[in-house]
Amino acid sequence: MMAEGLSGFLRTFTRGLRIVPRKGWKTLDAKRAKKGYVKGKGVKSVGRHTKYGGYTILAHKIPRYIVPDLKGFELKPYVARNFKPFYKA
């Protein structure tokens, strides 16, 4: 009976000393992966590499942003309708 309590105590005590996580690493980064691993930033390419080592930008790959016309728009960006100013200007 005493040995079971002692082994449970030791298991609980040494659990905090574990260096390697039980379920693997949370994220894969260059420090944890093999030698040639490069994660990148998730950016899509806007061109292609030439056979001479250059880079050509392709017009159909460049993102186009559509912005609506905001003339006469009452609200300002990121301001709530029920905003009360702290001071009078």
C-alpha positions as CSV (number, residue, x, y, z in Angstrom):
1,M,0.0,0.0,0.0
2,M,2.8,2.4,0.9
3,A,4.8,1.5,-2.3
4,E,1.8,2.4,-4.5
5,G,1.4,5.8,-2.9
6,L,5.1,6.4,-3.2
7,S,5.2,5.5,-6.9
8,G,2.2,7.7,-7.6
9,F,3.9,10.6,-5.9
10,L,7.1,10.0,-7.9
11,R,5.2,9.8,-11.2
12,T,3.4,13.1,-10.4
13,F,6.6,14.8,-9.2
14,T,8.6,13.8,-12.3
15,R,5.9,14.8,-14.8
16,G,7.0,18.4,-14.6
17,L,10.6,17.5,-15.4
18,R,9.7,16.1,-18.8
19,I,11.6,17.8,-21.6
20,V,9.9,16.3,-24.7
21,P,6.1,16.9,-24.9
22,R,3.9,13.8,-24.9
23,K,1.9,14.6,-28.1
24,G,4.7,16.1,-30.2
25,W,5.7,19.6,-30.9
26,K,2.9,22.2,-31.3
27,T,4.2,24.0,-34.4
28,L,6.8,22.9,-37.0
29,D,9.5,25.5,-37.4
30,A,13.0,25.5,-38.8
31,K,14.5,24.7,-35.4
32,R,12.5,21.4,-35.1
33,A,12.6,20.3,-38.8
34,K,15.3,18.9,-41.0
35,K,18.1,20.9,-42.5
36,G,16.5,22.3,-45.7
37,Y,13.1,23.2,-44.2
38,V,11.9,26.8,-45.0
39,K,8.3,27.6,-43.8
40,G,7.7,30.9,-45.6
41,K,5.1,33.4,-44.8
42,G,2.1,32.1,-46.8
43,V,2.5,34.7,-49.6
44,K,1.4,33.7,-53.1
45,S,3.8,34.3,-56.0
46,V,3.2,37.2,-58.4
47,G,5.5,36.0,-61.1
48,R,7.9,33.3,-62.1
49,H,11.7,32.6,-62.2
50,T,13.5,32.9,-65.5
51,K,16.0,30.4,-66.7
52,Y,18.8,33.0,-66.2
53,G,18.1,33.6,-62.5
54,G,15.8,36.6,-62.8
55,Y,12.2,37.0,-61.8
56,T,9.4,38.1,-64.1
57,I,6.2,39.6,-62.6
58,L,3.0,38.5,-64.3
59,A,0.2,41.1,-64.4
60,H,-2.6,38.6,-64.1
61,K,-1.1,37.3,-60.8
62,I,-1.0,40.7,-59.1
63,P,-3.9,41.1,-56.6
64,R,-6.5,43.7,-57.4
65,Y,-8.3,45.3,-54.5
66,I,-11.8,46.7,-55.0
67,V,-12.6,49.7,-52.7
68,P,-16.1,51.1,-52.7
69,D,-16.7,54.8,-53.1
70,L,-17.1,56.3,-49.6
71,K,-18.2,59.9,-50.6
72,G,-21.1,60.9,-48.4
73,F,-20.6,58.0,-46.0
74,E,-21.6,59.0,-42.4
75,L,-19.5,56.6,-40.3
76,K,-15.8,56.8,-39.9
77,P,-13.8,53.6,-39.9
78,Y,-13.6,51.7,-36.6
79,V,-15.9,54.1,-34.7
80,A,-19.1,53.0,-33.0
81,R,-22.4,54.8,-33.6
82,N,-22.9,55.4,-29.9
83,F,-19.4,56.8,-29.3
84,K,-19.4,59.7,-26.8
85,P,-16.3,62.1,-27.0
86,F,-14.2,62.5,-23.9
87,Y,-13.7,66.2,-24.5
88,K,-15.0,69.0,-26.6
89,A,-12.8,70.2,-29.4
